[in-house]
Amino acid sequence: MTSLASASNTKFATPTSTAVSIPGYSGAYNRGPETTTFSPPITCRQSATMYTADDGAGAAAGTIYYGHWWSGDMACYPTGTIPATSYTHFQFWYSYYYSPGYYCPSSWHTAATLADGWAGETLTGSRNGVLCCPSGLTLYNNWTHACATSVSPGDVITLVTNFVAVETTISVSSVLFQDGIPLIRDEFITATNNPSTTITPAPTPSSTMPQATGDTTIPAATQSSPHAGDKISAELSTVAKAGIGVGIGLAVVLLVGAGLFFFMRARRRKRQTSPPSPCSDQTAFIQELHSKPYQRPVELPARPYVSELESRAHVSELPG
């Protein structure tokens, strides 16, 4: 339920670069396992509450807090295995931890380590513990699980009074609290086994290029350059896009060339096999027959002269 009305007007404590160790104590109880990355609703930091009277449990008047204080949103913390109704009683907020608990909630950070003997637990070797605090808050005075940041006069905070949220200007210096989340686990959580550090590179269109999976982790040696993965992905994406453009252009040229080749080939075959059309405007070629050798005409010889034969007998007139 927490968030300042104007982050630019609020002074947050700078998270410690090296986690300090919380002294051990006894009497804490295990709320149950927290083996996934819990994601609290955004409403958990949209408003705060100023306590106006001493509740007998150590909360002084004027204390500003995010979270429970016996009437907050129970969805802001992992429930573990205890009944949700247990969170409404202050005794369940004195000393607690989650075990096995591996990962801080999303947008939270490791603010401290738990010393050996904390809550009566043996925390040596691979068995270790940490305190998680929300972004912008740090461990407060080595308290068991208190996270806090300072507020100064003039800071504007959305405060809830009698269930009504009102933007309020702080008049005196104060401290803004929120309960942290102690985790006890049986292995060290590093960049290679923390799911919050995994990345999924942008897929490339090449079917031959190996694809990274969601289990790909950032090696510890590369953490000094948190944006290196983004730069490599961007460069791969640019090269892949250029390759796609060149490939598509070459494919189009090849397809057009092949189509033109087959079209011309088919047209040539059609011309060779088709008979001449009688309606064609072109005159059909007629082959001339071979002629005999030229001979000069000559006059045929005349027939022999036929003379009239002489009559052998004289015709004489009979005597009358």
C-alpha positions in Angstrom: 0.0 0.0 0.0 3.0 2.2 -0.3 4.3 4.8 -2.5 5.1 8.4 -2.1 3.0 10.9 -4.0 6.1 12.7 -5.4 9.3 10.7 -5.6 11.2 13.8 -6.6 10.3 15.5 -3.3 11.3 12.5 -1.1 14.7 11.6 0.2 15.4 7.9 0.1 18.2 6.2 2.0 20.9 4.8 -0.3 20.9 1.0 -0.2 24.2 -0.3 1.4 26.6 -1.6 -1.2 27.9 -4.3 1.3 25.2 -6.0 3.3 25.7 -5.8 7.1 25.1 -8.7 9.4 22.1 -8.8 11.8 23.0 -10.2 15.2 21.5 -13.5 16.2 18.6 -13.8 18.5 16.0 -16.5 19.5 12.3 -16.6 19.4 11.5 -16.2 15.7 9.3 -18.7 13.9 9.2 -20.0 10.4 6.3 -18.8 8.3 7.0 -21.5 5.7 8.8 -21.8 2.4 9.2 -19.1 -0.2 10.9 -20.8 -3.2 9.6 -18.5 -6.0 10.0 -14.8 -6.7 7.1 -13.1 -5.0 5.6 -10.1 -6.8 3.7 -7.7 -4.4 0.9 -5.7 -6.0 1.8 -2.1 -7.0 -0.8 -0.8 -4.5 1.5 -1.9 -1.6 3.5 1.3 -2.0 0.9 3.8 -3.2 0.1 5.1 0.3 1.5 5.1 3.8 0.0 5.5 7.3 1.0 7.7 10.2 0.5 6.2 13.6 -1.2 8.7 15.9 -0.9 6.9 19.3 1.2 4.4 21.1 -0.2 0.9 20.5 1.7 -0.7 23.4 3.7 -2.7 20.9 6.5 -0.2 20.4 5.0 2.0 17.7 5.3 5.6 18.8 2.9 8.3 17.7 4.0 10.0 14.4 5.5 6.8 13.0 5.0 6.5 9.3 4.9 3.0 7.7 4.1 1.0 4.7 2.5 -2.4 5.0 0.8 -4.3 7.8 0.5 -2.6 11.2 -2.3 -5.0 11.9 -4.7 -3.7 9.3 -2.7 -3.5 6.0 -3.2 -5.5 2.8 -2.1 -9.1 3.4 -1.4 -9.6 -0.3 1.8 -7.4 0.2 3.7 -10.3 1.8 4.1 -14.0 0.9 1.9 -16.1 3.2 4.1 -19.2 3.5 2.1 -21.9 5.2 0.5 -20.0 8.1 -3.1 -18.9 8.1 -3.6 -15.4 6.6 -5.5 -14.4 9.7 -2.3 -14.7 11.7 -0.9 -11.6 10.0 -3.5 -9.4 11.7 -1.9 -9.8 15.2 1.2 -7.9 16.0 2.8 -10.9 17.8 3.2 -12.5 14.4 5.3 -9.5 13.2 7.9 -9.5 16.0 10.3 -12.2 14.8 9.7 -14.3 11.7 11.5 -15.7 8.6 10.8 -17.8 5.6 12.6 -21.1 5.1 13.5 -22.4 2.8 13.5 -19.0 1.2 15.6 -18.4 -1.9 14.7 -15.1 -3.7 13.8 -11.6 -2.7 10.5 -10.3 -4.1 10.6 -8.5 -7.4 12.0 -4.9 -7.1 13.4 -5.7 -3.6 17.1 -6.1 -2.8 19.3 -7.9 -0.3 19.9 -5.3 2.5 21.7 -7.5 5.1 22.9 -11.0 5.9 21.8 -13.0 8.9 24.5 -13.9 11.5 25.1 -17.4 12.7 22.6 -18.1 15.5 20.0 -15.7 14.2 16.6 -17.0 15.4 18.4 -20.0 16.9 19.4 -21.2 13.4 22.9 -22.5 12.5 23.9 -20.3 9.5 27.3 -21.6 8.4 28.7 -22.9 5.1 26.0 -23.2 2.4 23.2 -22.6 4.9 22.8 -18.8 5.0 20.3 -16.1 5.5 19.5 -12.6 4.1 17.1 -9.8 4.8 15.2 -8.4 1.8 14.1 -4.7 1.7 12.0 -2.8 -0.8 13.6 -0.6 -3.3 14.8 2.7 -1.7 14.7 1.3 1.8 17.6 -0.1 3.9 18.1 -2.0 7.2 17.2 0.2 10.1 19.4 0.1 13.2 20.1 -3.6 12.9 16.6 -4.5 13.9 15.5 -8.0 13.1 13.6 -7.2 9.9 13.0 -3.4 9.8 13.6 -1.5 6.6 13.3 2.3 6.5 14.1 5.5 4.8 14.1 9.1 6.0 11.6 11.8 5.3 12.2 15.5 5.7 10.0 18.6 6.2 8.4 19.6 2.9 8.3 16.0 1.6 4.8 15.1 0.2 3.4 11.7 1.1 0.1 10.1 0.5 -1.1 9.3 4.0 -4.2 7.2 4.9 -6.2 8.5 7.8 -9.5 6.8 8.7 -9.3 4.9 5.4 -9.1 8.2 3.4 -5.9 8.8 1.4 -4.7 12.4 1.4 -1.5 14.0 0.1 0.2 15.4 3.1 3.2 17.6 3.5 5.6 16.4 6.2 6.3 19.1 8.8 9.0 17.4 10.9 11.7 14.9 10.1 10.6 11.4 10.4 11.3 7.8 9.3 9.2 5.8 6.9 9.2 2.1 7.8 8.3 -1.2 6.1 8.7 -4.7 7.3 11.5 -6.6 5.5 11.5 -10.3 4.5 14.1 -12.5 6.2 15.1 -15.6 4.2 17.0 -18.7 5.4 18.2 -21.1 2.6 20.4 -24.1 2.2 22.5 -22.9 -0.8 24.1 -19.7 -1.9 22.1 -17.8 -4.5 24.2 -16.2 -7.1 23.7 -14.8 -10.6 23.8 -18.3 -12.0 20.9 -19.7 -10.1 18.8 -16.6 -9.4 15.8 -16.4 -11.9 15.7 -12.6 -11.6 19.0 -12.4 -13.5 18.1 -14.6 -16.4 17.6 -13.1 -19.8 16.0 -14.3 -23.1 17.7 -12.8 -26.1 15.6 -11.6 -29.0 14.9 -14.5 -31.4 16.6 -14.4 -34.8 15.0 -15.4 -38.1 17.9 -17.7 -39.0 16.9 -21.4 -38.6 20.6 -22.4 -38.3 21.5 -20.0 -35.5 21.2 -21.6 -32.0 18.4 -20.2 -30.0 18.8 -19.2 -26.3 16.2 -20.4 -23.8 14.7 -18.8 -20.8 17.2 -20.7 -18.6 20.1 -18.8 -20.0 21.9 -17.0 -17.2 24.4 -14.1 -17.1 27.8 -15.3 -16.0 29.1 -13.6 -12.9 32.1 -12.3 -14.8 29.9 -10.3 -17.1 27.8 -8.5 -14.5 30.1 -5.4 -14.6 28.4 -4.6 -17.9 24.7 -4.9 -17.3 23.7 -3.7 -20.7 26.1 -5.9 -22.7 23.4 -8.4 -23.4 21.1 -5.7 -24.7 23.8 -4.4 -27.0 24.6 -7.8 -28.4 20.9 -8.5 -29.0 20.5 -5.2 -30.8 23.5 -5.9 -33.0 22.3 -9.4 -33.8 18.8 -8.0 -34.6 20.3 -5.3 -37.0 22.4 -7.9 -38.8 19.5 -10.3 -39.1 17.3 -7.6 -40.5 19.9 -6.6 -43.1 20.3 -10.3 -44.1 16.5 -10.7 -44.5 16.4 -7.6 -46.8 19.3 -8.8 -49.0 17.8 -12.3 -49.2 14.4 -11.1 -50.2 15.7 -8.8 -52.9 17.9 -11.6 -54.4 15.0 -14.0 -54.3 12.8 -11.6 -56.2 15.4 -11.0 -58.9 15.9 -14.8 -59.4 12.2 -15.4 -59.7 11.7 -12.7 -62.2 14.6 -13.9 -64.3 13.4 -17.5 -64.3 9.9 -16.5 -65.3 11.2 -14.4 -68.2 13.5 -17.3 -69.4 10.7 -19.8 -69.5 8.3 -17.4 -71.2 10.7 -16.7 -74.0 11.5 -20.4 -74.4 7.9 -21.4 -74.7 7.2 -18.6 -77.2 10.2 -19.8 -79.4 8.9 -23.4 -79.4 5.4 -22.2 -80.5 6.8 -20.4 -83.5 8.8 -23.4 -84.7 6.0 -25.9 -84.4 3.0 -23.9 -85.6 2.0 -24.2 -89.5 1.7 -20.9 -91.4 -1.7 -19.4 -91.1 -3.7 -19.0 -94.4 -4.9 -15.7 -93.2 -1.4 -14.4 -92.6 -0.4 -11.2 -94.3 2.9 -12.8 -95.4 3.0 -14.4 -98.9 3.8 -18.1 -98.8 7.1 -19.1 -100.5 6.5 -21.2 -103.6 9.4 -23.3 -104.9 10.0 -23.1 -108.7 10.3 -26.4 -110.5 13.5 -27.1 -112.4 13.2 -26.5 -116.2 14.7 -28.5 -119.0 17.8 -27.1 -120.8 16.9 -24.5 -123.3 16.7 -25.6 -127.0 16.5 -23.3 -129.9 13.4 -24.0 -131.9 13.9 -25.4 -135.5 11.6 -25.7 -138.4 10.4 -29.2 -139.2 11.1 -30.4 -142.6 8.3 -30.2 -145.2 6.6 -33.3 -146.4 7.6 -34.6 -149.9 5.9 -33.1 -152.8 3.0 -35.2 -154.0 2.2 -35.0 -157.7 -0.8 -36.2 -159.3 -0.5 -39.4 -161.1 -1.3 -39.5 -164.8 -4.3 -41.3 -166.0 -3.5 -44.5 -167.9 -6.6 -44.7 -170.0 -8.2 -42.3 -172.3 -11.8 -41.9 -172.0 -13.4 -41.6 -175.3 -16.9 -40.9 -176.2 -18.9 -43.9 -177.2 -20.5 -43.7 -180.5 -23.9 -42.9 -180.2 
